[in-house]
Amino acid sequence: MIGKWKQDFLSRAASIFEKSSEAQSEEEINPDLLYAKIGRLELENEFLKKSLKKLG
């Protein structure tokens, strides 16, 4: 079974990786959205740190 999966993967590996690289090139990376997400994650992290300190 694993051998069959390996053969299937190896026969289609190039097409699998080509599709993922095409998907990345189609999407534009917006730095503003990334910075906003980083800010939200930092706030959540600080909140969790404070909550953990309160719990002990």
N, C-alpha and C positions, 0 to 999 in steps of 0.2 A: 504494500500500500504506500509506504513512504517512498519507495523507489519510483512508483508511478507519479507521485506528487512532484518529486525532484525532476523527473523527465518533463512533466508538464511545465514546471517553472522554467527550466532551462530552455525549453523550446520557445517560451513566450517572454523571457526576461527582458530582451531588448525593447519589445513593444511596451511592456509595463513601465519601464523607466523613462521611455520617450514621452509617454502620456503625462507622467507626473511633472516632467520638466516643462512641457508645453503649458500645463495648467498654471505653473508658477509664472511663466512669462506673460500669460494672459492677464494675470492679476497685477495691478500696480500696487506697490507697497507705499502706503501713505504714512510718512513719519509722524504726522500729527496724531493719527489714530493710535500708533504704537506708543507715543509718549503719554497719551491719555490713559491707555491701558496700564502702562507702567505706574502712573500716578495712582490709579485705582488699586492696583495690587499692593503698592507701598502703604496706602491707607489701611487696607485690609490687614496687612501684616502687622502694622503698628497696633491696630485694634486688638488683634489676636494676642500679641505680646502683652498688652496691658491686661487683658482678660485673664491670661494665664498667670500673671503675677498676683492678681486678686484671688485666684483659686488656690494659690500656694504652689 
